[in-house]
Amino acid sequence: MSEKTYRAIVQRVVLRGRHGPYAVATSEELEGSVTVSLESPVWQDSVMPERGMYLILSQVRKKRAGWRAFSGRLVQPPDELNSKEQREQ
C-alpha cells in the first residue's frame, strides 16, 4: 500500500529553528498545521519553499505539538495532472 500524500500550503518558513530549518503548512485534509523539516532526507527538493507555495507531504504522523511530515517536496506539474485525473474519475 502506498503512503497517503497531502497537498499543503506553506504558511511560514523558519530557517534557524532549534532543530534546524523547517516549514509550517496547512492542508484542507488535516486539522491544524503540519511541520516539515527542510533538511535531508526529509526535504526532497533542491529548492527551499516560500510562504504561499504548495507542497506534497507524506509520512504524516500526529505528535503532541501537532502534525509532522517525515517526507516533503514542492508540487510539480505532474502532480497537477495526477490530481486532475483523480477528480475526473
The first five atom37 places (N, CA, C, CB, O) and aatype in JSON, in Angstrom:
{
  "aatype": [12, 15, 6, 11, 16, 18, 1, 0, 9, 19, 5, 1, 19, 19, 10, 1, 7, 1, 8, 7, 14, 18, 0, 19, 0, 16, 15, 6, 6, 10, 6, 7, 15, 19, 16, 19, 15, 10, 6, 15, 14, 19, 17, 5, 3, 15, 19, 12, 14, 6, 1, 7, 12, 18, 10, 9, 10, 15, 5, 19, 1, 11, 11, 1, 0, 7, 17, 1, 0, 13, 15, 7, 1, 10, 19, 5, 14, 14, 3, 6, 10, 2, 15, 11, 6, 5, 1, 6, 5],
  "atom_mask": [
    [1, 1, 1, 1, 1],
    [1, 1, 1, 1, 1],
    [1, 1, 1, 1, 1],
    [1, 1, 1, 1, 1],
    [1, 1, 1, 1, 1],
    [1, 1, 1, 1, 1],
    [1, 1, 1, 1, 1],
    [1, 1, 1, 1, 1],
    [1, 1, 1, 1, 1],
    [1, 1, 1, 1, 1],
    [1, 1, 1, 1, 1],
    [1, 1, 1, 1, 1],
    [1, 1, 1, 1, 1],
    [1, 1, 1, 1, 1],
    [1, 1, 1, 1, 1],
    [1, 1, 1, 1, 1],
    [1, 1, 1, 0, 1],
    [1, 1, 1, 1, 1],
    [1, 1, 1, 1, 1],
    [1, 1, 1, 0, 1],
    [1, 1, 1, 1, 1],
    [1, 1, 1, 1, 1],
    [1, 1, 1, 1, 1],
    [1, 1, 1, 1, 1],
    [1, 1, 1, 1, 1],
    [1, 1, 1, 1, 1],
    [1, 1, 1, 1, 1],
    [1, 1, 1, 1, 1],
    [1, 1, 1, 1, 1],
    [1, 1, 1, 1, 1],
    [1, 1, 1, 1, 1],
    [1, 1, 1, 0, 1],
    [1, 1, 1, 1, 1],
    [1, 1, 1, 1, 1],
    [1, 1, 1, 1, 1],
    [1, 1, 1, 1, 1],
    [1, 1, 1, 1, 1],
    [1, 1, 1, 1, 1],
    [1, 1, 1, 1, 1],
    [1, 1, 1, 1, 1],
    [1, 1, 1, 1, 1],
    [1, 1, 1, 1, 1],
    [1, 1, 1, 1, 1],
    [1, 1, 1, 1, 1],
    [1, 1, 1, 1, 1],
    [1, 1, 1, 1, 1],
    [1, 1, 1, 1, 1],
    [1, 1, 1, 1, 1],
    [1, 1, 1, 1, 1],
    [1, 1, 1, 1, 1],
    [1, 1, 1, 1, 1],
    [1, 1, 1, 0, 1],
    [1, 1, 1, 1, 1],
    [1, 1, 1, 1, 1],
    [1, 1, 1, 1, 1],
    [1, 1, 1, 1, 1],
    [1, 1, 1, 1, 1],
    [1, 1, 1, 1, 1],
    [1, 1, 1, 1, 1],
    [1, 1, 1, 1, 1],
    [1, 1, 1, 1, 1],
    [1, 1, 1, 1, 1],
    [1, 1, 1, 1, 1],
    [1, 1, 1, 1, 1],
    [1, 1, 1, 1, 1],
    [1, 1, 1, 0, 1],
    [1, 1, 1, 1, 1],
    [1, 1, 1, 1, 1],
    [1, 1, 1, 1, 1],
    [1, 1, 1, 1, 1],
    [1, 1, 1, 1, 1],
    [1, 1, 1, 0, 1],
    [1, 1, 1, 1, 1],
    [1, 1, 1, 1, 1],
    [1, 1, 1, 1, 1],
    [1, 1, 1, 1, 1],
    [1, 1, 1, 1, 1],
    [1, 1, 1, 1, 1],
    [1, 1, 1, 1, 1],
    [1, 1, 1, 1, 1],
    [1, 1, 1, 1, 1],
    [1, 1, 1, 1, 1],
    [1, 1, 1, 1, 1],
    [1, 1, 1, 1, 1],
    [1, 1, 1, 1, 1],
    [1, 1, 1, 1, 1],
    [1, 1, 1, 1, 1],
    [1, 1, 1, 1, 1],
    [1, 1, 1, 1, 1]
  ],
  "atom_positions": [
    [[0.84, -1.18, 0.0], [0.0, 0.0, 0.0], [0.89, 1.24, 0.0], [-0.96, 0.0, 1.22], [1.83, 1.33, 0.78]],
    [[0.58, 2.2, -0.88], [1.39, 3.41, -0.93], [0.97, 4.38, 0.17], [1.26, 4.08, -2.32], [-0.17, 4.36, 0.63]],
    [[1.9, 5.2, 0.58], [1.68, 6.17, 1.64], [0.77, 7.29, 1.15], [3.02, 6.75, 2.15], [0.93, 7.77, 0.03]],
    [[-0.19, 7.7, 1.97], [-1.09, 8.81, 1.64], [-0.28, 10.09, 1.52], [-2.21, 8.95, 2.7], [0.61, 10.34, 2.33]],
    [[-0.6, 10.91, 0.52], [0.04, 12.21, 0.37], [-0.98, 13.31, 0.61], [0.68, 12.35, -1.03], [-2.18, 13.12, 0.4]],
    [[-0.49, 14.46, 1.06], [-1.33, 15.61, 1.36], [-0.78, 16.82, 0.64], [-1.42, 15.86, 2.88], [0.43, 17.06, 0.64]],
    [[-1.67, 17.6, 0.02], [-1.29, 18.89, -0.54], [-1.42, 19.91, 0.57], [-2.18, 19.28, -1.8], [-2.42, 19.92, 1.3]],
    [[-0.42, 20.75, 0.72], [-0.44, 21.75, 1.78], [0.15, 23.06, 1.27], [0.35, 21.24, 3.02], [0.9, 23.07, 0.3]],
    [[-0.21, 24.15, 1.92], [0.3, 25.48, 1.57], [1.19, 25.97, 2.7], [-0.87, 26.48, 1.3], [0.81, 25.94, 3.87]],
    [[2.38, 26.44, 2.33], [3.34, 26.95, 3.31], [2.8, 28.24, 3.93], [4.73, 27.2, 2.66], [2.44, 29.18, 3.23]],
    [[2.74, 28.26, 5.26], [2.33, 29.44, 6.0], [3.53, 30.21, 6.55], [1.39, 29.05, 7.14], [3.5, 31.43, 6.7]],
    [[4.59, 29.45, 6.86], [5.76, 30.08, 7.49], [6.98, 29.21, 7.26], [5.53, 30.3, 9.01], [6.89, 27.99, 7.27]],
    [[8.13, 29.85, 7.05], [9.41, 29.15, 6.92], [10.33, 29.66, 8.02], [10.05, 29.35, 5.49], [10.5, 30.87, 8.17]],
    [[10.92, 28.75, 8.78], [11.85, 29.09, 9.85], [13.21, 28.52, 9.47], [11.36, 28.55, 11.26], [13.38, 27.3, 9.43]],
    [[14.16, 29.39, 9.2], [15.48, 28.93, 8.75], [16.41, 28.58, 9.9], [16.12, 29.97, 7.89], [17.35, 27.81, 9.72]],
    [[16.16, 29.15, 11.08], [17.04, 28.9, 12.22], [16.25, 28.35, 13.41], [17.78, 30.18, 12.63], [16.23, 28.94, 14.49]],
    [[15.62, 27.23, 13.19], [14.87, 26.58, 14.27], [15.82, 25.85, 15.21], [0.0, 0.0, 0.0], [16.97, 25.6, 14.87]],
    [[15.33, 25.51, 16.38], [16.15, 24.82, 17.38], [16.72, 23.5, 16.85], [15.34, 24.55, 18.63], [17.82, 23.11, 17.21]],
    [[15.94, 22.83, 15.98], [16.38, 21.55, 15.42], [16.68, 21.67, 13.93], [15.32, 20.48, 15.65], [16.67, 20.67, 13.21]],
    [[16.95, 22.88, 13.46], [17.24, 23.1, 12.05], [16.08, 23.79, 11.34], [0.0, 0.0, 0.0], [15.06, 24.09, 11.96]],
    [[16.24, 24.05, 10.04], [15.2, 24.76, 9.3], [13.95, 23.89, 9.1], [15.74, 25.21, 7.94], [14.04, 22.67, 8.95]],
    [[12.79, 24.55, 9.11], [11.54, 23.83, 8.89], [10.49, 24.76, 8.31], [11.04, 23.2, 10.21], [10.63, 25.98, 8.33]],
    [[9.43, 24.16, 7.8], [8.29, 24.92, 7.28], [7.03, 24.48, 8.01], [8.14, 24.72, 5.74], [6.9, 23.32, 8.41]],
    [[6.12, 25.41, 8.17], [4.81, 25.12, 8.75], [3.79, 25.33, 7.64], [4.51, 26.05, 10.0], [3.75, 26.38, 7.01]],
    [[2.97, 24.31, 7.4], [2.0, 24.35, 6.31], [0.63, 23.92, 6.82], [2.45, 23.46, 5.15], [0.5, 23.33, 7.88]],
    [[-0.39, 24.24, 6.03], [-1.75, 23.79, 6.34], [-2.32, 23.04, 5.15], [-2.65, 24.99, 6.72], [-2.01, 23.34, 3.99]],
    [[-3.16, 22.06, 5.46], [-3.81, 21.24, 4.43], [-5.3, 21.19, 4.74], [-3.19, 19.81, 4.37], [-5.69, 21.12, 5.91]],
    [[-6.12, 21.23, 3.71], [-7.57, 21.12, 3.91], [-7.96, 19.76, 4.48], [-8.31, 21.36, 2.6], [-9.04, 19.61, 5.05]],
    [[-7.08, 18.77, 4.32], [-7.39, 17.42, 4.77], [-7.03, 17.15, 6.22], [-6.68, 16.43, 3.9], [-7.43, 16.13, 6.78]],
    [[-6.27, 18.06, 6.84], [-5.83, 17.85, 8.22], [-6.23, 19.04, 9.08], [-4.3, 17.63, 8.28], [-6.18, 20.18, 8.64]],
    [[-6.61, 18.75, 10.3], [-6.95, 19.82, 11.23], [-5.66, 20.33, 11.87], [-7.94, 19.33, 12.31], [-4.89, 19.55, 12.42]],
    [[-5.44, 21.62, 11.81], [-4.23, 22.21, 12.37], [-3.13, 22.28, 11.33], [0.0, 0.0, 0.0], [-3.36, 22.07, 10.14]],
    [[-1.94, 22.59, 11.8], [-0.8, 22.76, 10.89], [0.07, 21.51, 10.85], [0.04, 23.97, 11.32], [-0.02, 20.62, 11.7]],
    [[0.92, 21.47, 9.82], [1.86, 20.36, 9.63], [3.25, 20.96, 9.55], [1.52, 19.53, 8.34], [3.48, 21.92, 8.81]],
    [[4.18, 20.41, 10.31], [5.57, 20.86, 10.28], [6.39, 19.86, 9.48], [6.14, 21.0, 11.72], [6.21, 18.65, 9.6]],
    [[7.3, 20.39, 8.64], [8.19, 19.53, 7.86], [9.61, 20.1, 7.93], [7.7, 19.41, 6.37], [9.81, 21.3, 7.71]],
    [[10.58, 19.25, 8.23], [11.97, 19.66, 8.25], [12.42, 20.0, 6.84], [12.87, 18.54, 8.85], [11.97, 19.38, 5.87]],
    [[13.31, 20.98, 6.72], [13.85, 21.35, 5.41], [15.26, 20.82, 5.22], [13.85, 22.86, 5.26], [16.02, 21.32, 4.4]],
    [[15.6, 19.79, 5.99], [16.89, 19.13, 5.84], [16.69, 17.74, 5.24], [17.63, 19.04, 7.2], [15.63, 17.13, 5.4]],
    [[17.72, 17.26, 4.56], [17.72, 15.92, 4.0], [17.77, 14.92, 5.16], [18.92, 15.71, 3.01], [18.43, 15.23, 6.16]],
    [[17.16, 13.8, 5.1], [16.43, 13.2, 3.99], [14.95, 13.56, 3.95], [16.58, 11.72, 4.04], [14.24, 13.12, 3.05]],
    [[14.46, 14.34, 4.91], [13.03, 14.66, 4.94], [12.65, 15.52, 3.73], [12.66, 15.39, 6.25], [11.73, 15.19, 2.99]],
    [[13.37, 16.63, 3.55], [13.07, 17.54, 2.44], [13.7, 16.98, 1.18], [13.58, 18.99, 2.72], [14.92, 16.79, 1.12]],
    [[12.88, 16.71, 0.16], [13.34, 16.01, -1.03], [13.39, 16.91, -2.26], [12.45, 14.83, -1.3], [13.19, 16.43, -3.38]],
    [[13.64, 18.18, -2.07], [13.72, 19.12, -3.18], [14.99, 19.94, -3.04], [12.46, 20.04, -3.24], [15.48, 20.13, -1.93]],
    [[15.52, 20.43, -4.15], [16.73, 21.25, -4.1], [16.4, 22.71, -3.8], [17.5, 21.16, -5.41], [17.3, 23.48, -3.45]],
    [[15.14, 23.1, -3.92], [14.69, 24.47, -3.7], [13.96, 24.55, -2.36], [13.77, 24.96, -4.85], [13.14, 23.7, -2.04]],
    [[14.28, 25.59, -1.58], [13.58, 25.8, -0.31], [12.21, 26.4, -0.59], [14.4, 26.72, 0.64], [12.07, 27.22, -1.5]],
    [[11.19, 26.02, 0.16], [9.86, 26.59, -0.06], [9.77, 28.02, 0.46], [8.79, 25.72, 0.61], [10.56, 28.44, 1.3]],
    [[8.8, 28.74, -0.05], [8.49, 30.08, 0.41], [7.03, 30.12, 0.82], [8.8, 31.16, -0.69], [6.24, 29.25, 0.44]],
    [[6.67, 31.13, 1.59], [5.28, 31.29, 2.02], [4.37, 31.32, 0.79], [5.11, 32.59, 2.87], [4.65, 32.02, -0.18]],
    [[3.28, 30.56, 0.86], [2.32, 30.51, -0.23], [2.55, 29.4, -1.24], [0.0, 0.0, 0.0], [1.67, 29.13, -2.06]],
    [[3.7, 28.74, -1.19], [3.98, 27.64, -2.12], [3.22, 26.39, -1.7], [5.5, 27.36, -2.19], [2.95, 26.17, -0.52]],
    [[2.88, 25.57, -2.7], [2.21, 24.29, -2.44], [3.25, 23.19, -2.26], [1.25, 23.94, -3.59], [4.26, 23.14, -2.95]],
    [[2.96, 22.3, -1.31], [3.84, 21.17, -1.02], [3.07, 19.86, -1.16], [4.44, 21.29, 0.4], [1.84, 19.83, -1.08]],
    [[3.83, 18.79, -1.38], [3.32, 17.43, -1.26], [3.99, 16.84, -0.02], [3.61, 16.56, -2.57], [5.21, 16.73, 0.04]],
    [[3.18, 16.48, 0.96], [3.69, 15.92, 2.21], [3.23, 14.48, 2.35], [3.23, 16.77, 3.42], [2.1, 14.14, 1.98]],
    [[4.1, 13.64, 2.89], [3.72, 12.25, 3.15], [4.38, 11.79, 4.45], [4.13, 11.32, 1.97], [5.14, 12.52, 5.08]],
    [[4.07, 10.57, 4.82], [4.53, 10.01, 6.09], [4.17, 10.97, 7.23], [6.07, 9.74, 6.06], [5.0, 11.3, 8.07]],
    [[2.91, 11.41, 7.22], [2.43, 12.38, 8.2], [1.99, 11.64, 9.46], [1.26, 13.23, 7.62], [1.22, 10.68, 9.4]],
    [[2.48, 12.11, 10.6], [2.18, 11.49, 11.88], [1.72, 12.55, 12.88], [3.42, 10.73, 12.43], [2.17, 13.7, 12.83]],
    [[0.85, 12.16, 13.77], [0.37, 13.06, 14.82], [1.36, 13.04, 15.97], [-1.05, 12.66, 15.31], [1.72, 11.98, 16.48]],
    [[1.8, 14.22, 16.39], [2.71, 14.36, 17.53], [1.98, 15.22, 18.58], [4.09, 15.01, 17.11], [0.92, 15.78, 18.29]],
    [[2.53, 15.31, 19.74], [1.91, 16.09, 20.81], [1.7, 17.54, 20.39], [2.76, 16.03, 22.07], [0.68, 18.14, 20.71]],
    [[2.68, 18.11, 19.67], [2.6, 19.51, 19.26], [1.86, 19.71, 17.94], [3.99, 20.07, 19.14], [1.75, 20.85, 17.47]],
    [[1.35, 18.65, 17.33], [0.63, 18.78, 16.06], [1.1, 17.74, 15.07], [0.0, 0.0, 0.0], [1.72, 16.74, 15.45]],
    [[0.81, 17.96, 13.8], [1.18, 17.02, 12.75], [2.62, 17.25, 12.31], [0.23, 17.16, 11.55], [3.11, 18.38, 12.29]],
    [[3.28, 16.15, 11.96], [4.66, 16.22, 11.45], [4.74, 15.37, 10.21], [5.69, 15.74, 12.52], [4.28, 14.22, 10.19]],
    [[5.33, 15.93, 9.14], [5.55, 15.18, 7.9], [7.01, 14.73, 7.86], [5.21, 16.05, 6.63], [7.91, 15.53, 8.1]],
    [[7.22, 13.47, 7.58], [8.57, 12.93, 7.52], [9.08, 12.82, 6.09], [8.62, 11.58, 8.19], [10.13, 12.23, 5.84]],
    [[8.32, 13.41, 5.15], [8.73, 13.5, 3.75], [8.0, 14.67, 3.13], [8.45, 12.16, 2.98], [6.79, 14.82, 3.3]],
    [[8.74, 15.52, 2.4], [8.1, 16.67, 1.77], [8.86, 17.16, 0.56], [0.0, 0.0, 0.0], [10.08, 17.0, 0.46]],
    [[8.12, 17.78, -0.36], [8.72, 18.38, -1.56], [7.73, 19.38, -2.13], [9.09, 17.3, -2.62], [6.57, 19.44, -1.71]],
    [[8.19, 20.18, -3.1], [7.32, 21.14, -3.77], [6.4, 20.43, -4.76], [8.16, 22.2, -4.49], [6.75, 19.37, -5.29]],
    [[5.24, 21.0, -5.01], [4.33, 20.48, -6.03], [4.95, 20.76, -7.39], [2.9, 21.12, -5.92], [5.49, 21.84, -7.63]],
    [[4.85, 19.78, -8.29], [5.39, 19.89, -9.64], [4.27, 19.67, -10.65], [6.55, 18.87, -9.88], [3.22, 19.16, -10.28]],
    [[4.47, 20.06, -11.93], [3.41, 19.89, -12.94], [2.8, 18.49, -13.01], [3.96, 20.24, -14.28], [1.58, 18.39, -13.13]],
    [[3.57, 17.4, -12.93], [2.92, 16.08, -12.96], [1.93, 15.86, -11.81], [3.98, 14.99, -12.92], [0.95, 15.12, -11.96]],
    [[2.17, 16.49, -10.66], [1.24, 16.38, -9.54], [-0.11, 17.0, -9.9], [1.82, 17.07, -8.28], [-1.15, 16.47, -9.52]],
    [[-0.08, 18.1, -10.63], [-1.31, 18.76, -11.06], [-2.09, 17.86, -12.01], [-0.98, 20.11, -11.74], [-3.31, 17.76, -11.9]],
    [[-1.39, 17.21, -12.94], [-2.05, 16.31, -13.89], [-2.69, 15.13, -13.17], [-1.06, 15.81, -14.94], [-3.82, 14.76, -13.46]],
    [[-1.95, 14.53, -12.23], [-2.48, 13.4, -11.46], [-3.71, 13.8, -10.65], [-1.41, 12.83, -10.52], [-4.68, 13.05, -10.56]],
    [[-3.66, 14.99, -10.06], [-4.77, 15.48, -9.26], [-6.01, 15.69, -10.13], [-4.39, 16.78, -8.54], [-7.12, 15.35, -9.73]],
    [[-5.82, 16.25, -11.31], [-6.93, 16.49, -12.23], [-7.55, 15.17, -12.68], [-6.46, 17.3, -13.46], [-8.78, 15.05, -12.74]],
    [[-6.72, 14.19, -13.0], [-7.22, 12.88, -13.43], [-8.04, 12.21, -12.32], [-6.06, 11.97, -13.85], [-9.07, 11.6, -12.6]],
    [[-7.58, 12.32, -11.07], [-8.31, 11.71, -9.96], [-9.67, 12.37, -9.75], [-7.48, 11.79, -8.68], [-10.64, 11.69, -9.44]],
    [[-9.74, 13.69, -9.93], [-11.02, 14.39, -9.76], [-12.02, 14.0, -10.84], [-10.8, 15.9, -9.79], [-13.22, 13.98, -10.59]],
    [[-11.52, 13.68, -12.04], [-12.41, 13.34, -13.15], [-12.95, 11.91, -13.06], [-11.68, 13.51, -14.47], [-13.93, 11.59, -13.73]],
    [[-12.34, 11.07, -12.25], [-12.8, 9.67, -12.14], [-14.04, 9.54, -11.3], [-11.71, 8.8, -11.55], [-14.54, 8.43, -11.11]]
  ]
}
